[in-house]
């Protein structure tokens, strides 16, 4: 399994819109090969999207599409694209 974590900053007042955006994107991420998606609210306006894939190859294959979806969300003023950061790696053990 492979995990990609993408952090975002956004206006805390637009939390509902951000959640709606994620709900709309879930089928697209699943169609692109994500096996699980988790939206984590670390603090008001500070969010992390955790996407799990079967392999790094599957995660890499959809990077351009995922990046475009983030840009689309920024255009809709839900997320600030300039704050996007990614971390990723193999899941070596689940507890």
C-alpha positions, 0 to 999 in steps of 0.5 A: 500500500502507498500513502499520499498526504496532501496538506492545505490551508483555507478559510475556516469560514469555508469549511462546509464548502471544502467538505462538499468539494471533498465529497464531490472529488471522492468518486473521482479519486476512487476512479483514479485508483485511491482505495481510501480517502481521509480528510483530516481537520488539524485545526480550523482552516488547516486540512490534510487529505490522506489518499491510499493506493495499491502502489506508488505507480498508481499514485504517480499515475494520477498525480497530474489529475489530482493536482488539477483538482486542487487547482480547481478547488483553489479557483473556487476559493475553497483551498489556497493552492499556494499552501499545498504540501505533499508527503508520501511513502510506502505503508510499511506496517498497519497496527 
